[in-house]
Amino acid sequence: MNTITIAWIALPFFLGFTIYLLPKLDKTLALCMAFVSTGYALQLFITQSSLTLQLLDNFGVTLIVDQLSGYFILTNAVVTLAVILYCWQSDKTAFFYAQAIILHGSINAAFACADFISLYVALEVSGIAAFLLIAYPRTNRSIWVALRYLFISNTAMLFYLVGAVLAYQTNHSFSFASLRGAPPEALALIFLGLLVKGGIFVSGLWLPLTHSESETPVSALLSGVVVKAGVYPLVRCALMVEELDPLIRLFGVGTALLGVFYAVFEKDTKRMLAFHTVSQLGFVLAAPTVGGFYALTHGLVKSVLFLIAGALPSRNFKELQHRPIKTTVWIALVIASFSISGFPLLSGFGAKVLTAKNFLPWQTIAMNVAALGTAISFAKFIFLPHKADGEEAVKPGFWPAAIVLLVGLFVANIAYYEAYTLKNIVKPLATIGLGWLAYLLIFKRSVIKLPRVVEQFEHLIGGMSLMLLLLFWMVMHDQ
């Protein structure tokens, strides 16, 4: 198992560079890697295995692969598989597929890391690969969005690296467990880096522009898996260091409310989905013990929603009210929207029920408000007009990719079949009903437009400084 794990981590990088040597095999090699990761993740669940690798003692690599990381790895595998199918008949070059597989490999490595230095390397590689994919169209706009993403990401990781060194000085180990007893400034710096990479709370306000302005398949990758590379270490730290659990749950609640507040009023489809990604990452952090299952469900549904958004005739909700979409696309959109709203028969239902059962009492009201906001947000999609001969023509790879992800939403239901009790079913249905009613009576006619000034580049960098002060104060207060 040790050898298999190391080979699985190394394989994407080998295949990524092989694609440059054998460009005609780009799609095939990329697809094979996605299947290998799918198989690796599934065997973690089938064998109930858990593996811890300690290499080079305290100075080296610590890997932990268990069911928690299995959920994240499976998310990465299925989303990557869907994106490759989506691009199969496009004019994407070997460069695109090589970067996609290198990104896939670096995210896999991040999901296996349990030490700060290995995680730093994995996050930096993923940042560079994501930058190249965002900039792939080579337009002025895409290059600026990519550079903006890279600069913010690298700035955050510099804070993170300084924090990792300070944590090492205390416990002479780079392991996540070294946060126990680490000085407040180390904890604040590390958390700032991870909050920015994961798109959490105000540190994640770089995310809406980046995800909404990227190409459709890249948006699916970014929202489906890339941001989770910053969220996963926070979940793992909460489980390894009990003292951090309340702090991470608090950020989860704040993130869920902030993201859904913007999503409810957003009039642009891709920006709404991006803000909702921020909100849903809050649900993952609000209940770390079951965050893996929620991350899987969110990754599948958000990826398919971004693919569908790319097939709509407009990004403006007001315009879509007067431009009926193709009924088949609308059905896929409704299934995905039902899942993320928590409708029974889809994995979003089980994920929300399981997550709600693991909330602490002080979280319940705020997270119910966030769930209601989710229902309001996705009512915008559900109540769009549609007809059999809608005006948009989907790309050739759209349906294979969408089917993989939508089927995944039904199959993942088996992970928590115990959710299907009358009590558990009634609450989500009531929340969805209230959300639809609020949308039809209030928010459908809303003309409120929230300012975007906080998303400007210079404000994002200034926000990091304020966030660092807040983190430092919170850590000092806890101690």
Secondary structure, DSSP 8 states (H G I E B T S, - for coil): -HHHHHHHHHHHHHHHHHHHH-GGGHHHHHHHHHHHHHHHHHHHHHTT--EEEEESGGGSEEEEESHHHHHHHHHHHHHHHHHHHHHTTS---HHHHHHHHHHHHHHHHHHHB-BHHHHHHHHHHHHHHHHHHHTTT--HHHHHHHHHHHHHHHHHHHHHHHHHHHHHHHHS--BGGGGTT--HHHHHHHHHHHHHHHT-GGGGTTHHHHHHHS-HHHHHHIIIIITHHHHHHHHHHHHH-GGGHHHHHHHHHHHHHHHHHHHHH--BHHHHHHHHHHHHHHHHHHSGGGHHHHHHHHHHHHHHHHHHHTTSS-SBHHHHTTS-EEHHHHHHHHHHHHHHHT-TTSHHHHHHHHHHHT--GGGHHHHHHHHHHHHHHHHHHHT--EETT-S----TTHHHHHHHHHHHHHHGGGGGGGG-SHHHHHHHHHHHHHHHHHHHHTGGG-------GGGSHHHHHHHHHHHHHHHHHHHHHH-
